[in-house]
Amino acid sequence: MIQRISILDRSRTREGHTAAEALRDTVELARRAEDLGYHRFWVSEHHSVPGVAGSAPTVLAAAVAAATRRIRVGTGGVMLPNHQPMVVAEQFGVLEALFPGRVDMGLGRSVGFTDGIRRALGRDTGDADRFEEQLAELLGWIDGNQRAHPGVHAHPAEGLRIPPFVLATGQGAGIAARAGLPMVVGDLRGRARVAEAVARYREEFRPSAWGAEPYVVVSGSVAVAATEEAARRILVPEAWALTVSRTRGSFPPLRPAEEVLALEMTPKERELFEGALQGHLAGTEEQVARDLAEVAAATGADELLVATSTYDRTALADTFTRLARVAGLA
């Protein structure tokens, strides 16, 4: 069994509910995760996405940290190409200064989803290719070893210990390995690709001041319920949102599962929808326990980061309660 289980919440908006409610739901879920014994609680960065309220992850992480006491808090992640590394260092420095020993710095290499978003952010697709360079600069601001800007310091971050993690999309596994940093890889629907990325990361890992050994976090959706069908229904709203994004170019708020299941879908929509429901860890507690053991055996992961979203908040809370029981969390 994977020893550490954590949660990534993307502050998904729901039809009939406001973005403000989604953000407050995130904070409330963090409190519950802490009570259940989860290791970390991370939030994400998305811009101009109707279905996601979390656009400022360090701000939201501060709210989560203020509402909890023990659980580690961080980002999954800050998209570094969208920002100046010094500013990111300063933001995490403030978080670590306020909540010492609890802050994680998860970093990704994605840029805005559309040309319009990228223009609004002052970025383009080529900025993602500079991620490794930006990552080195960011770490230099934190450990005090940056030399590109003499006499400039990222206070209060400089000298603090803020654990960095690399979200391994695309070339991320190699970047994490070369930097000697922990790697977050997903999703579990493509388990062969995940296992391949993990193997590459371990093979190429170079020990650093940030980590003496490889550390692997695998990420994906998990749905646990009293029955297999109830677990599948938890996944339905997100699967439909993904289907809409691929057919209409916009990622929408979540709809109730019963509404989605009553829809008349085109053949293409049905194909995408059914595909989006496959490969997740979903079922009864016994079924998910077996799935977790298989993932652990295939990847040797040190940690699981659960990224489940759904419309029904009661069902989501029940999933995390059942998963905590399956994993034996304290």
Secondary structure, 3 states (H helix, E strand, C coil): CCCEEEEEECCECECCCCHHHHHHHHHHHHHHHHHHCCCEEEECCCCCCCCECCCCHHHHHHHHHHHCCCCEEEECCEEHHHCCHHHHHHHHHHHHHHCCCCEEEEEECCCCCCHHHHHHHCCCHHHHHHHHHHHHHHHHHHHCCCCCCCCCCCCCCCCCCCCEEEECCCCHHHHHHHHCCCEEEECHHHHHHHHHHHHHHHHHCCCECCECCCCEEEEECEEECCCHHHHHHHHHHHHHHHHHHHHHCCCCCECCHHHHHCCCCCHHHHHHHHHHCCCCEEECHHHHHHHHHHHHHHHCCCEEEECCCCCCHHHHHHHHHHHHHHHCCC
